[in-house]
Amino acid sequence: MSNEEHLPPLRRGIIFILSAPSGAGKTTLYRAALKGIAGLEFSVSLTTRPPRGAEVEGVDYHFVSEADFIAKRDADDLAEWARVFDAAYGTPRAPLEAAVREGRDILLDIDIQGARQIRGKYPRDAVAIFVLPPSFAELEGRLRGRGTESEDAIARRLKRAREEAREWPAYDFLIVNNQIERSVGELEAIVNAERLRAARLREGFAPWKS
């Protein structure tokens, strides 16, 4: 076994944050990105809401009870958490910090509240990307096209979407999700650029030896 196998990773892992108003196509984007961008892992969040459609336990979310969620929150087992409408969401701390420590890049699908918490706790490691639909009319059409919610629920989501859309200037990057292949390409460009950032390389790294 060579000495190089005992060296720490060349850089810390990067936390890529994706935030978007409901209906912007963020789920479709991150699923395509995980298939198309090598070395990118997904952080599976906890939620107290029930599964929707074809969502799978341990793949899309860890579905937990309100009591279990509160216990994990109070034990400081969550890197971030937020309550959205009638459900709570959170990111498990241990796997996130292990990925950063081991030089593995991880993708988080979290809202604005959670993004603020992650950026505050991991300022060196987090890269925040906001996703918007091409227009508000398009977003409304996508929400109504789901056919899964009442008019009151859609109205609440549309109101929240308008509020959230104002937050994009606080993020590092903006993707307007008009065409999924192009959006995945833009996300991949962001990932590759951040991986090449010289400031992320560990101290003492030299690309060649004198």
N, C-alpha and C positions, 0 to 999 in steps of 0.2 A: 504494500500500500504506500503510495507516494505521499510526501508531505503536503502536496497541494490539496489532497482529499480532506485534510484537517483544517484548512483555512476557512475563515468565515466567508459568507457569500460576498460577491463583489459589491453588492449594494443591498440596502434594505428593500423589502417588498413595498410596492406602491398600493395605496388604497384609492381605487377609482370609484368615485361617487356619481351615481346617476339619479337626478331628481327631475320631476316633470309633473305638470298638472294631470289629473286623471283623464285618460282619453288621448294623450299625446303619442301613444304607441311605444312607450318605454319598455314594456314587457317584451313585445315583439323584437325590439332593438337589442335588448340585452341577451335574449335567447339566441338570436342570430350571431351576435358578437362572440358569445361563448363557443359557438361552433367554428367560427371563422378566424378567431385571434388566438394564436398559440400561446400557451402558458398563462392564460387568464382564468382564474377560478371565481366561482360565485359564492358570496357569503349568504347563507340561508338564514333569513330572519325568523324571529319568533312572532307569532300573532295570536290574538285571542279571538279573531273572527273565524267562522267556519270556512272550509274550502269552497272555492267557486269553480264551477265547470269541471275541467279535467286536471285541476291542481292536485299535486301529489305530495304527501307528507314526506319531509326530508329533502325534497327536490325544489319545490317552489317556496315552501315555508315549513317551519315546525309549528304545528297547531297545538296550542296549550290552553289550559284553563286560565281564568282571571287570577285565581289564587296562585297557580304556579308562576304566572308572569310576575305578580307582585313579589313573590318570594325571591325570584332571581334578581329583580330590580333592587330590592332591599339588601340583598347579599353582594351588591356591586358586581354582578356577573354580566352586566350589559354595558357595552361600550357607548351605546346611545339608546334612547327610547322616546317614543312619542305616542300620543293618543290622537287618532284621526277618526272623526265622527264617533262611532260607537265601539271602536276596537283599538287595542293597543298593539304597537309594533316595537321590536327591539332587535339589536345586533348583539349576538353573543361575543363577549370580550375575548375569551381564551383562544378560539381559532383565529380571530382577527389578528391578535398580537403575535401568535405563532407564525402566521404567514409573513407579517412584516419582518420579524426577527430572522426568519429563514430565507428571506429574499424572494418570496413568492408573491405575485401580483394578484390582488383580489378585487372583485367588483361588487359594490353595494348598491342595491336598489332601495333608496330611502328618501323620505320627504325632506322638506326644507328644515324642519326642526331638528331632525336627526343629522342632517348635513352640517348644521352649525355646531352641533355637539362634537362630531367626529373631527371637524377642522380645528376646533378649539383644543381637543385632546391630542391630536396627531398632526400638528401644523407642518412638520417636515415631510410627512408621508402621504398626505391626502391631496388628491386632485379632483376638483368638483366640476361636473359637467351638467349643464341644464339642457333639457330637451323640450322643445316647443312644437306644436303642430303648425302647419303653414298658415292657419287662420283660426279665429275663434269659431267661425261657422263650421269649419271642418271638425273641430273638436266637439262641438255640440252634436254634429251628425254621427260621429263615432260613438258618443255616449248613448244616444238614442238607438243606434244600430245594434247595441248589445242586447236590448230587449229584456234586461234582467232587473231593472229598477223602476220604481214608481216615479211619477212626475215630480213629487216632492223631493225624492232622493236625487233626481237629475238636476233639479233647480239648485239644491245644496252644492252639488259637485260643480256646477257651472259657476256659482258664486265664488266658491273656493278657488277654482281654476283661474279666475280673473285676478284674485288676490295673489296667488302663487306666481303667476306669470310676471308680476312686477319685480320678482326677486332675482331674475336671471342676471342682472349686472353684477351681483355679488359673487357670481361663480367664475371659475377660471376659463371655461369654454362654453359655447352655445352651439347646439345642433338643432337646426330646423328640420324636423322629421317629415319630409314631403315624400321621399322615395326611399324604401328601406335599404336597398343595396348601397345607395350613396351615403346614407346615414351610418351604416356599418363601416364603410370606407373612411368616413370622417372620424369615427371613434377609433378605428385602428391607427390612423395617423396620429391622433392624440396619444394613444398608448405607446406607440413606437418612439415618438419624440420625447416623452417623459422617461422612457427606459434609457435613452441616450444622454440624458441630462448629466453633465459632468459633476454637478454638485451632489448627485446621488451616490457616486462611487465612494467606496470606503476609503478612509484615510490611509495613505501609504501605497495605494494601488498604482502600479506603473504599467502602461500598455506594452512596454518592452524593457528589457534589462540592458544596462550599459555594460 
